[in-house]
Amino acid sequence: MTAEDEAPGAAVTAAEIARMAGVTRAAVSNWRRRRPDFPAPVGGTSASPLFSLTEARKWLDGQRDGREVGEEVRLWQALRGAYGEDMVRALAAVGDHLRGDEEGLTDQAARAAVAGLLVDRKPTEVMDALVARLLESTARAALDGASTSRLARAVREFAGETSGAVFDPACGMGSLLVAVGGAAVGRRLGQDTHGDAARVARVRAALAAAGPAAPVQVVAGDALRADAFPDLRADLVVCEPPTAVADWGREELLVDPRWEAGVPSRGESELAWLQHCYHHTAPGGRAVVVLPASVAHRRSGRRIRAELLRRGCVAAVVALPPGLAASHALPLHLWLLSRPSGPGRAAGTVRMVDLSANSPDGPWEPQSHQEARVPLIDLLDDEVDLTPGRHVREPEPDYAVEYAKLRADLDTRLSRLRALLPELPPRGRADGLDDGVPVAVSDLLAAGLVSLDGDELTSVSDQLDPDYVRGFAGSAANARRGTSSSGTFRADVRAARLPRMDVERQHRYGDAFRSLGAFERELAELARTGERAARLARDGLTGGALDPPTRDGGDAEHRGRTADGDAAVGREDRTL
């Protein structure tokens, strides 16, 4: 099927466009922000927009024959070949090369790919794209606390600007350290236990600085056990510390002066990092710390939370939407701390902000019903629960209006579902898929025709339609092939086999697989809309905002039939 033959309204997600182009989802996000000619969404939601498949293909075809698309993929493959799974060291080498170190990157294929990217990208954009790709790959498991670009944008919004020092004691690859503070920052300092990650952070901060002499200092080491900046008091401290670390050094740090609110327990490493950040905050300065939501209510941390409140340290707690963490799916909170500039300057309230229902791309400015100022006396109870959702109350919806909208939305989605489900005629016996010995994915990987990033299989050749590859690789036959005689499932896509067929036939299968994917997404959204409609109807009926339908009117005959059917079912049940 050609682009002209595609079903009207066929849509794809940003992730599918990334697979079609052979780039990361972050690259597609950059295109959307920087390219005014990028196709506008035709549906979906702000968190997961849908784009016209035809428009997306035309746009990709017009991007200089895919030269820009291919360079990033070629660079990543070259780094994989040279450094294996040690991709953090690979990014550090690229960063050193971008800063002029000729010995920093020795692989010639990688150097050539970097040169190709620098034709129309800044060095900072090259590093940002590589970091985003790393966070989407399986290699991210080696990084604890590596911050996503989405999280960095959220922290930047709440951190504000400063002309003083910015400090991140668990900086990872520098995403937060580089993102915050603004252009007038006096100096940037960071520390991280992962040596190569600290190298990446140092390079990114230096590349983002105004000039080569801009003061940037990032060192390797454990900030809790071996604080590299014991006398530092920064105007702005940001941090996404490691989570759930039992051996954080409690026994050897019992008398450390950083524990102004009390010594954290072994299971409260996050409260140790929180106090470490506050210790390095200058009078009148502030800290923004990313913590799991459980830190706000865990019983073991109640005493320390209460003392932080009494001292006036906690300025705000912000509940973020899901999807911002790189290494886990836990909901996140931002703790905004402020060190009073003098006696009697501590605030008597804490700002609670609940953005958990927002898109992970923002907006970050809360609406009036998403925030509340809570007096300290109301927080200092037996639980000292600082979860924003407990203190911020959603306004009652207009049940009648919202219910009518949801019913109309259901009608629209139901009519759209039928168009999305492709018509698939039966095949004749002579037209089976057996066109010879199937080709193994492992052979395609060896030939460089496909790439594998975790479980994500992507075509990197014009010889293979990407959706044909993914569709058949995930078939039931290949799933059975991944199951041993003992019933154990081995999720190894390398063992999958694909039927041999020409490219035109591959495109036909790829179009069908894409349509099925769009159908499944629309069906899932329909289910969610139905659940919201049912929940709203029940709340409206039980809360007195909605009335049940009358037994007369336009739908009386339908309701009568339904009632008779229900009664018949009831009679049948009683006879069983």
Phi and psi in degrees as a GROMACS rama.xvg file:
@    title "Ramachandran Plot"
@    xaxis  label "Phi"
@    yaxis  label "Psi"
@TYPE xy
-85.7593  172.694  THR-2
-62.073  -31.8223  ALA-3
-71.5775  -21.8162  GLU-4
-92.316  1.32281  ASP-5
-65.8961  148.986  GLU-6
-62.2052  133.787  ALA-7
-57.8693  134.556  PRO-8
87.4152  0.7814  GLY-9
-58.8805  130.588  ALA-10
-129.092  156.474  ALA-11
-135.461  156.525  VAL-12
-87.6017  169.967  THR-13
-62.0592  -35.6721  ALA-14
-64.0737  -37.7972  ALA-15
-70.9818  -35.5211  GLU-16
-62.8503  -39.9529  ILE-17
-60.8584  -41.4701  ALA-18
-67.7089  -39.282  ARG-19
-60.9476  -36.7376  MET-20
-89.8443  -15.9226  ALA-21
77.5325  31.3823  GLY-22
-126.944  -179.49  VAL-23
-83.6248  164.344  THR-24
-63.6237  -31.0671  ARG-25
-63.7969  -35.6806  ALA-26
-64.4682  -39.4967  ALA-27
-65.4266  -39.2808  VAL-28
-61.0732  -39.2309  SER-29
-64.9409  -41.092  ASN-30
-59.5774  -43.2101  TRP-31
-62.0762  -37.7463  ARG-32
-77.838  -37.2129  ARG-33
-99.8905  -16.3528  ARG-34
-110.993  106.63  ARG-35
-64.9764  -20.2551  PRO-36
-88.886  2.24134  ASP-37
-66.101  140.184  PHE-38
-55.3953  139.765  PRO-39
-79.0956  150.005  ALA-40
-60.0352  145.842  PRO-41
-112.208  0.664102  VAL-42
176.261  -161.076  GLY-43
77.0004  -153.05  GLY-44
-124.758  173.431  THR-45
-64.2327  -31.1494  SER-46
-79.2169  -29.3558  ALA-47
-141.405  76.4175  SER-48
-72.7081  155.902  PRO-49
-113.487  143.044  LEU-50
-123.417  150.628  PHE-51
-62.8461  127.118  SER-52
-61.4286  -42.5912  LEU-53
-62.2929  -46.165  THR-54
-65.745  -38.9559  GLU-55
-63.5884  -42.8876  ALA-56
-63.6597  -44.315  ARG-57
-62.3091  -41.0792  LYS-58
-64.6344  -44.2898  TRP-59
-64.4022  -38.4258  LEU-60
-63.8305  -26.4448  ASP-61
-88.259  0.560265  GLY-62
-87.6672  68.9584  GLN-63
48.8441  46.7775  ARG-64
57.6139  29.0004  ASP-65
79.2458  10.5766  GLY-66
-61.4184  -46.7597  ARG-67
-65.4181  -38.3959  GLU-68
-61.1105  -41.5254  VAL-69
-75.987  -30.5218  GLY-70
-62.3491  -42.0487  GLU-71
-64.9457  -40.4485  GLU-72
-63.9957  -43.4577  VAL-73
-64.6553  -38.3071  ARG-74
-63.5359  -45.5741  LEU-75
-62.4438  -41.4252  TRP-76
-66.019  -38.6317  GLN-77
-65.0767  -40.5902  ALA-78
-66.9269  -38.3235  LEU-79
-60.1734  -43.6185  ARG-80
-66.3675  -35.2685  GLY-81
-84.4573  -32.715  ALA-82
-117.669  -5.01584  TYR-83
63.5607  -130.601  GLY-84
-83.7269  -7.43024  GLU-85
-85.1116  64.7785  ASP-86
-76.7493  -20.1071  MET-87
-66.7468  -42.5779  VAL-88
-64.1997  -35.6936  ARG-89
-62.5216  -44.043  ALA-90
-66.3678  -34.9567  LEU-91
-63.5044  -39.0104  ALA-92
-65.886  -41.2902  ALA-93
-62.0533  -41.9684  VAL-94
-62.023  -44.1537  GLY-95
-61.2853  -39.6196  ASP-96
-63.1015  -41.951  HIS-97
-65.6166  -25.1738  LEU-98
-89.675  4.77015  ARG-99
103.051  2.52755  GLY-100
-80.9802  105.252  ASP-101
-66.5899  -22.4512  GLU-102
-92.3247  -1.77849  GLU-103
-68.7969  -34.6244  GLY-104
-131.767  108.856  LEU-105
-95.0153  -20.7133  THR-106
-71.0708  122.183  ASP-107
-68.1144  -37.5353  GLN-108
-63.8806  -40.0128  ALA-109
-67.1683  -40.5873  ALA-110
-62.6028  -40.3791  ARG-111
-66.4416  -39.878  ALA-112
-66.3692  -38.558  ALA-113
-62.4678  -43.6531  VAL-114
-59.9011  -39.2393  ALA-115
-65.0932  -37.882  GLY-116
-70.6037  -32.2873  LEU-117
-74.1344  -6.03867  LEU-118
-60.3133  -42.3934  VAL-119
-134.414  21.9999  ASP-120
-129.702  149.359  ARG-121
-79.2483  154.827  LYS-122
-56.0641  -37.4453  PRO-123
-63.1336  -36.9973  THR-124
-69.1637  -36.0772  GLU-125
-62.4242  -46.6752  VAL-126
-65.7598  -41.5417  MET-127
-60.8106  -41.6122  ASP-128
-65.7544  -39.0151  ALA-129
-67.9285  -41.0408  LEU-130
-63.5062  -42.8879  VAL-131
-62.1673  -40.7057  ALA-132
-65.3994  -39.3825  ARG-133
-62.6055  -41.5585  LEU-134
-68.732  -19.4779  LEU-135
-92.0922  -4.42052  GLU-136
-100.862  172.592  SER-137
-69.3139  -20.6188  THR-138
-67.1707  -13.3073  ALA-139
-64.7239  -17.7854  ARG-140
-60.9237  -23.5822  ALA-141
-77.3999  -7.96908  ALA-142
-110.268  127.348  LEU-143
-108.265  119.876  ASP-144
88.5419  13.7199  GLY-145
-70.3491  121.301  ALA-146
-89.3754  137.789  SER-147
-77.1887  162.177  THR-148
-64.6688  -34.4177  SER-149
-62.2347  -45.5982  ARG-150
-64.9755  -38.679  LEU-151
-61.0061  -39.0657  ALA-152
-66.325  -39.7505  ARG-153
-64.1395  -45.8475  ALA-154
-62.6722  -40.238  VAL-155
-59.9004  -39.8248  ARG-156
-62.6599  -38.2826  GLU-157
-90.4291  -19.9895  PHE-158
-77.4862  -32.4747  ALA-159
74.7479  -170.962  GLY-160
-107.932  162.742  GLU-161
-155.266  155.1  THR-162
-106.216  4.34139  SER-163
-99.1813  -146.36  GLY-164
-91.1903  140.577  ALA-165
-113.207  134.494  VAL-166
-135.274  135.978  PHE-167
-131.167  108.669  ASP-168
-79.5925  -7.06521  PRO-169
-138.063  62.9945  ALA-170
-76.3474  -12.4566  CYS-171
55.2421  -128.615  GLY-172
-92.727  14.951  MET-173
88.1404  13.2347  GLY-174
-61.8336  -44.6311  SER-175
-74.5261  -40.9908  LEU-176
-58.8447  -38.9269  LEU-177
-80.8476  -31.9308  VAL-178
-74.999  -30.6332  ALA-179
-99.1966  167.405  VAL-180
97.38  -31.8075  GLY-181
88.7856  -176.063  GLY-182
-78.0975  -16.1665  ALA-183
-94.2305  10.1793  ALA-184
-58.1209  134.677  VAL-185
-73.8877  -43.577  GLY-186
-160.085  155.793  ARG-187
-123.05  130.813  ARG-188
-131.034  145.139  LEU-189
-153.661  163.68  GLY-190
-148.008  144.99  GLN-191
-155.46  146.309  ASP-192
-69.623  -26.7414  THR-193
-86.1536  111.288  HIS-194
-59.683  -46.2052  GLY-195
-69.177  -34.6687  ASP-196
-62.9006  -39.6624  ALA-197
-62.9338  -36.3389  ALA-198
-62.3643  -44.2453  ARG-199
-61.7251  -44.6969  VAL-200
-61.5764  -41.2208  ALA-201
-62.6137  -43.05  ARG-202
-66.5198  -44.3661  VAL-203
-63.6497  -41.3666  ARG-204
-66.0546  -39.2398  ALA-205
-68.2726  -41.2259  ALA-206
-65.7157  -32.8299  LEU-207
-82.4309  -12.199  ALA-208
-72.879  165.878  ALA-209
-69.2446  -30.2037  ALA-210
-157.616  172.167  GLY-211
-64.5131  -23.3019  PRO-212
-92.2811  3.67146  ALA-213
-59.9872  133.417  ALA-214
-72.2778  110.616  PRO-215
-130.643  128.575  VAL-216
-138.201  112.453  GLN-217
-129.062  125.223  VAL-218
-123.594  160.058  VAL-219
-93.3678  143.438  ALA-220
149.225  162.833  GLY-221
-83.5511  110.59  ASP-222
-65.977  -28.718  ALA-223
-76.358  -45.3527  LEU-224
-83.8346  -33.3446  ARG-225
-136.887  75.3453  ALA-226
-64.2523  117.21  ASP-227
-78.2634  -13.4021  ALA-228
-131.388  61.9991  PHE-229
-63.0081  -28.0559  PRO-230
-99.4984  3.29713  ASP-231
-73.452  132.699  LEU-232
-127.483  103.521  ARG-233
-93.0845  152.239  ALA-234
-72.6934  -30.1046  ASP-235
-141.727  123.429  LEU-236
-115.539  129.923  VAL-237
-126.689  149.963  VAL-238
-167.419  136.508  CYS-239
-117.947  90.6911  GLU-240
-75.8275  166.164  PRO-241
-61.1423  151.213  PRO-242
-112.11  149.044  THR-243
52.8382  48.9965  ALA-244
-100.935  109.658  VAL-245
-72.662  -40.9009  ALA-246
-94.1096  72.3772  ASP-247
-99.544  2.06875  TRP-248
102.483  24.2732  GLY-249
-59.2045  -47.3427  ARG-250
-62.8758  -36.6864  GLU-251
-85.8973  -5.26006  GLU-252
-120.262  21.7618  LEU-253
-59.7763  -35.4293  LEU-254
-103.914  18.7332  VAL-255
-67.25  135.982  ASP-256
-69.6566  -8.04097  PRO-257
-70.8493  -20.1774  ARG-258
-85.4763  69.3787  TRP-259
-66.622  -27.8336  GLU-260
-103.152  5.10054  ALA-261
123.171  156.497  GLY-262
-77.2012  121.773  VAL-263
-66.4348  152.299  PRO-264
-75.1097  170.6  SER-265
-58.5796  -33.4588  ARG-266
-89.0323  6.91135  GLY-267
-119.057  53.8371  GLU-268
-62.1554  -30.6286  SER-269
-63.7999  -35.5392  GLU-270
-72.508  -24.5522  LEU-271
-67.7726  -44.817  ALA-272
-65.2614  -38.3849  TRP-273
-60.4158  -44.6956  LEU-274
-71.8083  -31.7461  GLN-275
-61.3529  -43.7212  HIS-276
-64.453  -41.5547  CYS-277
-66.7197  -36.054  TYR-278
-59.3605  -34.7489  HIS-279
-92.3117  9.1059  HIS-280
-92.0205  127.601  THR-281
-73.3059  155.914  ALA-282
-55.0495  130.447  PRO-283
82.9758  -5.25083  GLY-284
-90.3926  -178.094  GLY-285
-144.469  159.809  ARG-286
-134.056  143.035  ALA-287
-124.302  113.045  VAL-288
-119.951  131.157  VAL-289
-91.2462  120.859  VAL-290
-134.634  152.934  LEU-291
-61.625  150.279  PRO-292
-60.6872  -27.5258  ALA-293
-64.8018  -22.8101  SER-294
-62.9932  -26.4177  VAL-295
-73.7843  -17.4835  ALA-296
-136.462  -3.91656  HIS-297
-59.6009  134.682  ARG-298
-62.6543  -34.2048  ARG-299
-66.3397  -20.9979  SER-300
-102.544  8.30986  GLY-301
-59.4735  -43.775  ARG-302
-62.9182  -43.2364  ARG-303
-69.658  -38.9516  ILE-304
-60.6404  -42.8385  ARG-305
-62.7982  -41.5211  ALA-306
-68.8854  -36.8946  GLU-307
-61.5155  -38.8203  LEU-308
-66.432  -45.7796  LEU-309
-61.5079  -34.9344  ARG-310
-80.3307  -4.1027  ARG-311
73.8011  25.9518  GLY-312
-79.9919  -32.5552  CYS-313
-91.3917  113.121  VAL-314
-89.0868  -36.8145  ALA-315
-162.026  155.976  ALA-316
-129.469  128.317  VAL-317
-119.404  121.999  VAL-318
-86.1281  120.896  ALA-319
-93.1655  158.14  LEU-320
-69.852  157.136  PRO-321
-67.8246  159.92  PRO-322
96.724  13.3219  GLY-323
-102.775  -17.736  LEU-324
-85.232  150.676  ALA-325
-89.6917  -35.7032  ALA-326
-110.035  -0.774875  SER-327
-156.917  168.868  HIS-328
-104.468  14.2652  ALA-329
-71.2435  144.75  LEU-330
-66.8296  148.276  PRO-331
-116.016  150.522  LEU-332
-121.389  149.116  HIS-333
-102.185  125.289  LEU-334
-100.209  118.588  TRP-335
-101.237  111.722  LEU-336
-104.841  149.694  LEU-337
-139.957  135.986  SER-338
-96.6172  118.476  ARG-339
-53.8124  140.941  PRO-340
-77.4945  -11.5046  SER-341
-172.198  172.945  GLY-342
-59.7703  141.292  PRO-343
75.7722  7.69031  GLY-344
-95.0354  -4.20367  ARG-345
-70.0649  140.538  ALA-346
-76.3812  152.304  ALA-347
-97.0989  3.57993  GLY-348
-133.887  163.707  THR-349
-121.507  131.398  VAL-350
-81.8518  119.989  ARG-351
-105.08  126.584  MET-352
-127.947  126.298  VAL-353
-115.464  100.676  ASP-354
-107.73  18.8114  LEU-355
-63.5753  -22.0984  SER-356
-91.8319  -3.18916  ALA-357
-76.7612  169.053  ASN-358
-70.1478  148.321  SER-359
-65.5937  -9.86727  PRO-360
-96.2638  8.68897  ASP-361
102.587  -172.833  GLY-362
-74.645  160.832  PRO-363
-105.346  -6.16778  TRP-364
-83.716  112.733  GLU-365
-69.6405  147.231  PRO-366
-79.6868  167.598  GLN-367
-59.3665  -34.4282  SER-368
-81.9555  -1.19631  HIS-369
-101.108  3.80686  GLN-370
-142.642  159.122  GLU-371
-155.473  146.744  ALA-372
-96.0795  116.779  ARG-373
-109.9  122.724  VAL-374
-61.3326  147.021  PRO-375
-57.9943  -36.1708  LEU-376
-61.7549  -30.3694  ILE-377
-78.3746  -17.8241  ASP-378
-93.161  -25.8617  LEU-379
-86.5624  62.8377  LEU-380
-105.916  -161.526  ASP-381
-67.1139  -25.7274  ASP-382
-101.045  -28.3528  GLU-383
48.3842  53.2259  VAL-384
-87.0984  115.735  ASP-385
-102.228  21.607  LEU-386
-69.4627  120.321  THR-387
-56.9997  -38.6355  PRO-388
-61.0258  -20.6872  GLY-389
-77.1357  -23.0617  ARG-390
-112.386  -12.7186  HIS-391
-105.432  128.274  VAL-392
-110.066  127.429  ARG-393
-70.3245  139.934  GLU-394
-70.1085  152.91  PRO-395
-65.5658  131.232  GLU-396
-72.8317  162.802  PRO-397
-80.6186  94.1185  ASP-398
-57.4607  -43.1915  TYR-399
-64.0858  -45.9571  ALA-400
-67.1636  -47.5588  VAL-401
-64.2863  -38.5262  GLU-402
-66.2998  -40.2014  TYR-403
-63.7816  -40.0318  ALA-404
-63.6697  -43.0479  LYS-405
-65.4882  -38.6053  LEU-406
-63.4116  -41.5744  ARG-407
-65.9454  -38.7148  ALA-408
-64.1426  -39.9546  ASP-409
-61.2983  -42.8761  LEU-410
-59.9917  -43.5581  ASP-411
-63.7135  -45.2867  THR-412
-68.2152  -36.3187  ARG-413
-63.249  -41.1299  LEU-414
-69.8421  -29.7643  SER-415
-77.2545  -28.4005  ARG-416
-59.0452  -45.0228  LEU-417
-61.4313  -38.3557  ARG-418
-70.08  -28.212  ALA-419
-78.3846  -28.5112  LEU-420
-74.9511  115.202  LEU-421
-69.1447  147.408  PRO-422
-80.315  121.568  GLU-423
-120.851  97.2714  LEU-424
-68.9581  154.688  PRO-425
-67.516  148.133  PRO-426
-90.7831  148.041  ARG-427
-77.79  160.192  GLY-428
-60.6118  -31.0708  ARG-429
-81.1091  -5.52581  ALA-430
-110.294  31.5513  ASP-431
-67.5041  176.916  GLY-432
-85.0321  -3.49551  LEU-433
-80.904  84.1301  ASP-434
-102.329  30.0163  ASP-435
122.265  -172.204  GLY-436
-66.4724  126.941  VAL-437
-63.4507  155.998  PRO-438
-98.3983  136.537  VAL-439
-83.7445  143.158  ALA-440
-60.9431  -34.2043  VAL-441
-60.2173  -36.6019  SER-442
-69.2744  -38.5268  ASP-443
-65.8426  -36.1551  LEU-444
-65.0892  -42.9708  LEU-445
-64.1745  -33.2894  ALA-446
-82.6284  -5.90238  ALA-447
76.7956  19.0451  GLY-448
-87.7494  -22.1363  LEU-449
-134.102  159.372  VAL-450
-124.363  152.734  SER-451
-126.532  116.657  LEU-452
-118.185  97.1959  ASP-453
70.8116  -121.645  GLY-454
-100.544  6.94052  ASP-455
-90.5129  109.991  GLU-456
-96.6796  125.42  LEU-457
-130.667  134.329  THR-458
-76.6091  132.999  SER-459
-119.659  22.7974  VAL-460
-137.312  146.603  SER-461
-69.2183  -11.0585  ASP-462
-77.1918  -14.4602  GLN-463
-130.304  123.781  LEU-464
-71.0173  127.372  ASP-465
-61.8421  -36.4302  PRO-466
-77.9685  -29.3929  ASP-467
-61.7215  -44.0845  TYR-468
-61.8547  -50.7796  VAL-469
-68.5035  -36.8594  ARG-470
-62.118  -49.1749  GLY-471
-76.0104  -31.358  PHE-472
-62.9754  -31.0834  ALA-473
-96.6302  19.017  GLY-474
-70.19  164.71  SER-475
-62.7671  -35.9772  ALA-476
-63.5606  -41.7073  ALA-477
-72.1069  -29.7799  ASN-478
-64.583  -42.0735  ALA-479
-64.6378  -35.3917  ARG-480
-65.1675  -26.3266  ARG-481
-87.9104  7.61107  GLY-482
-110.265  126.145  THR-483
-79.1259  173.303  SER-484
-64.4416  -22.1988  SER-485
-85.479  -1.92231  SER-486
92.3467  4.01594  GLY-487
-81.6933  131.002  THR-488
-92.8177  128.248  PHE-489
-110.502  108.254  ARG-490
-81.0062  73.6647  ALA-491
-120.726  100.931  ASP-492
-69.064  -16.1824  VAL-493
-62.1405  -26.7066  ARG-494
-81.2082  -8.79624  ALA-495
-67.3175  154.635  ALA-496
-127.652  141.347  ARG-497
-115.844  140.474  LEU-498
-68.8689  146.237  PRO-499
-83.108  133.335  ARG-500
-162.121  159.78  MET-501
-72.416  166.757  ASP-502
-63.1752  -39.2613  VAL-503
-60.9331  -40.7206  GLU-504
-70.1204  -36.1081  ARG-505
-58.3574  -43.663  GLN-506
-60.3319  -38.3007  HIS-507
-62.9964  -44.3519  ARG-508
-66.5983  -40.524  TYR-509
-60.2239  -41.6694  GLY-510
-61.9344  -40.3404  ASP-511
-66.0272  -42.3319  ALA-512
-64.7389  -38.0414  PHE-513
-64.7183  -42.0814  ARG-514
-62.4603  -40.3588  SER-515
-64.3991  -38.667  LEU-516
-62.5299  -42.8229  GLY-517
-64.4118  -38.3328  ALA-518
-62.3477  -43.8289  PHE-519
-64.9818  -39.081  GLU-520
-66.2013  -42.5576  ARG-521
-65.8816  -37.1426  GLU-522
-64.7975  -40.8704  LEU-523
-64.9014  -39.9965  ALA-524
-67.8402  -35.2313  GLU-525
-62.315  -42.5292  LEU-526
-62.4828  -42.3029  ALA-527
-65.0519  -40.6265  ARG-528
-63.6293  -41.3334  THR-529
-61.9141  -40.8398  GLY-530
-63.6052  -41.6619  GLU-531
-64.1028  -40.8864  ARG-532
-63.9399  -44.0973  ALA-533
-65.0445  -41.7856  ALA-534
-65.6962  -42.46  ARG-535
-63.5265  -40.9805  LEU-536
-63.6095  -44.2301  ALA-537
-63.9822  -43.8718  ARG-538
-64.8475  -39.6792  ASP-539
-66.7779  -39.2609  GLY-540
-68.8788  -44.6391  LEU-541
-76.9737  -24.1262  THR-542
-92.0437  -2.15043  GLY-543
86.6026  8.81964  GLY-544
-89.1643  -22.9595  ALA-545
-124.91  149.701  LEU-546
-105.71  149.195  ASP-547
-68.7003  158.031  PRO-548
-67.9143  150.4  PRO-549
-76.0708  166.007  THR-550
-89.5514  2.29835  ARG-551
-119.851  174.222  ASP-552
114.998  -171.471  GLY-553
-63.9585  -30.5855  GLY-554
-101.258  18.2202  ASP-555
-62.3337  -41.3239  ALA-556
-64.193  -42.1159  GLU-557
-63.97  -42.0468  HIS-558
-67.231  -34.0665  ARG-559
-64.36  -43.3608  GLY-560
-62.7583  -41.2003  ARG-561
-63.1935  -42.7692  THR-562
-64.2706  -42.512  ALA-563
-61.6753  -40.5232  ASP-564
-64.3219  -42.7689  GLY-565
-62.9544  -40.2866  ASP-566
-63.9477  -39.9237  ALA-567
-63.1168  -41.4522  ALA-568
-62.9879  -40.7359  VAL-569
-61.3203  -42.9573  GLY-570
-63.6937  -40.2334  ARG-571
-63.8644  -40.5386  GLU-572
-61.3647  -37.9113  ASP-573
-71.3587  -20.9634  ARG-574
-87.7724  -10.7885  THR-575
